[in-house]
Amino acid sequence: MVRTKLILIAIATSLAIGSAGLWFLIPEKQGAQNRRATFFGSSKTYPTSGGEKMKVEW
């Protein structure tokens, strides 16, 4: 009976540690993805007004 309780406590402890690790790991990945997107990403607006007219060269 004591052995069963120890096994259950060990399983519950490992699940708690694993879930806490995932809880800390997932927000860090999302933060890294946001930083990567802002660094490598381009602006979504492409201004097309003004500038030089295209000239064909033959």
C-alpha positions as CSV (number, residue, x, y, z in Angstrom):
1,M,0.0,0.0,0.0
2,V,2.8,2.4,0.8
3,R,4.5,1.5,-2.5
4,T,1.4,2.3,-4.5
5,K,1.2,5.7,-2.8
6,L,4.8,6.4,-3.5
7,I,4.3,5.5,-7.2
8,L,1.3,7.8,-7.4
9,I,3.1,10.6,-5.7
10,A,6.0,10.2,-8.1
11,I,3.7,10.2,-11.1
12,A,1.9,13.3,-9.9
13,T,5.1,15.1,-9.2
14,S,6.6,14.3,-12.6
15,L,3.3,15.5,-14.3
16,A,3.4,18.7,-12.3
17,I,7.0,19.4,-13.2
18,G,6.4,18.6,-16.8
19,S,3.4,20.9,-17.1
20,A,5.2,23.7,-15.3
21,G,8.1,23.3,-17.7
22,L,5.7,23.5,-20.7
23,W,4.0,26.6,-19.2
24,F,7.4,28.4,-19.1
25,L,8.6,27.1,-22.4
26,I,5.6,27.9,-24.6
27,P,5.4,31.7,-23.9
28,E,9.2,31.9,-24.6
29,K,8.7,30.3,-28.0
30,Q,5.9,32.8,-28.9
31,G,8.1,35.7,-27.8
32,A,10.9,34.5,-30.0
33,Q,8.6,34.1,-32.9
34,N,7.3,37.7,-32.5
35,R,10.9,39.1,-32.3
36,R,11.9,37.0,-35.4
37,A,8.8,38.3,-37.3
38,T,9.5,41.9,-36.5
39,F,13.2,41.6,-37.4
40,F,13.0,39.6,-40.7
41,G,9.5,40.7,-41.7
42,S,8.8,43.5,-44.2
43,S,6.3,46.2,-44.0
44,K,2.9,45.2,-45.3
45,T,2.2,48.6,-47.0
46,Y,3.8,49.2,-50.3
47,P,3.5,52.9,-51.3
48,T,2.8,53.2,-55.0
49,S,2.1,56.9,-55.4
50,G,4.9,59.4,-56.4
51,G,8.3,58.3,-57.5
52,E,9.7,58.2,-61.0
53,K,7.9,57.0,-64.1
54,M,9.3,53.9,-65.6
55,K,11.2,54.5,-68.8
56,V,11.7,51.8,-71.4
57,E,15.2,51.5,-72.7
58,W,15.6,50.0,-76.2
